[in-house]
Amino acid sequence: MLTRHSFRGPWAGLPVAWTPTNQFDEATYRGDVARCCLARVPGVYSGGTSGEHYAMEFDEFKAVARATVQECHAHGTPAMVGCTSTYTLGAVRRAAFAGEIGADAVQAALPYWMEVGDAQVVPFFQEVAAAAGGLPLSIYETTRTKKPLTLDQHRAIKDAVPRYLMVKANAGTVGTTPEGCAALAQFLSVFVNERQWEELWPRGACGCCSAMVYWNPRVVLDLWHRLERDDWPGAQPTFRRIAALHAFLHAEFVPKGFTDTAFDRTGGLASGFLHTSLRSRGPYPSPTADDVEALREWYRDHFPEMLEV
């Protein structure tokens, strides 16, 4: 079972493959999960933002979650199921199903349509954790929920839910500040994006809910292993290339309205590691084959290691 000390590394939060008729393409998705496992990614999870938890019905959630857990366990890789919903019962139903199918952890953000009051924060996570039957809990903390948690709230959740082990800290939340990361790392595994490892690894960050790990597992796992060995000189060239990559992505694709899943489909398809679909679920835009080729050309000119999968 996962512990705070083993819940670490770059976990892959894959996009879901959809058919041309907008149905779950299970065979393609399972293939992408299997490739992550064979690349020795520390874990795989469903139901993040790239996995479009906000754009699928409950029966689709169950099919994706089941495929993730089954494929991961067939390869000896832990699987986490994202259970975020707009209301408590929705998250509870998802967490209960994750427990039924043998997931290794569940992840949930606060409901995000209306802001959750302070008095409801701890009870919400207690209900989700109870429904999951004692599985490790990860909190997906994002300003999209309209309520960044305080350090004291994280402590209160930990006191009420001892199996709260990991926080996915995103921009604008306490875990992405040096002081907040160091404080949270005293009792949680703190996951931040790869760009922030340079600043926050020394403050206790120990992993990432990652997209780049399935753009190219070799590059990202090499970076992670260098940090674990305190090989900072060896890590610096990769950090510089990652910064340049994100500057290109922002300039090229933000004006096109890309959301997380569009970026991540483009990144994984351009490297050749993913076989997923280009399709994102509407109303959010999908990348095109031209977008994939534009990124592939940028890889060739500026980050050729990304094409060595």
C-alpha positions, 0 to 999 in steps of 0.5 A: 500500500502507498505511504507518504514516503512511497507516494512520489515521482512523476505520475502520468495523468493521461488524456482519454482516447475518444473515437470519431463518434465521441465514444471511449476508445478503450483499446487505444487508451489501454495501450497508452497506459501499458506504455507508461507502465513499461516505461517504469513510470511510478504511477498512472492516474485517471480523472485529472484535468487532462483526463477530462473528468469534467466532460464525462458521464458516470458510466464513462468514468467507470469504464476509464477508471476500470481500464486504468486500474486493470492495465496498471495492475497487469504491469505491477504499477500503482493506479490512482483514480480521480474522483472530482465532481461538482457535488459531494455525492458525485465524488462519493460515488466515484470514490466508492467505485474506485475502492471496488475495483482495487485502485491504489489511491483516490484523488479529489478536488473540492467541488468547483461550480460554487465555492465551498464554505470553510465549514464544509471543507474537512467534512467533504474530504472525510466523506470521499475518503470514507467512501473509498474504504480507507484508500490513500487520499490525494487532494487536487488543489487548484484555484479552479475550485475558487478556494485555495486551502490554507496550511491549517486546513491541510492540517485539519484534513490530515487530522480527520483523514490520516490516509491523506498522503499527497497534495497536487499543488497548482499555481496560486496554492500554498504548496507552490510557495517555498515556505508552504511547500516546506511546511506541507512536506512535513506531513504530505507528499507535495507534487508540483509541476516539473518546471517548479522542481528546480525551486521546490525540490529543495523545499520538500517537493517529491513528485508531479502529476505529470503530462510531460512524463508521457510526452517522453518518459525517458527525459522526465524520469532521467530528470527525476532520478538526477534530483534524487541523486542531488545531481543539480549540474546534470539537471540544469540543461533539462530545466532550461529546455523545459522552460523554453518548451513551455514558452513555445507552447504558451506562445503557439497554442494559448491563442488557440484556446488550448486547455490542458488536454489539448496541450497534452494530446499534442505533446504526447503525439508529437513525440510519438509516445502516445497513440491517443486521439486528437479529439478533446470533448467540446466545447473545448478545442481539439488540436489538429495534425498541423499543431502536432507537426508544429510541436514536432518541428520545435522538438527537432530544432530545440529539444531533440531528446523529446523525439527519442522515445 
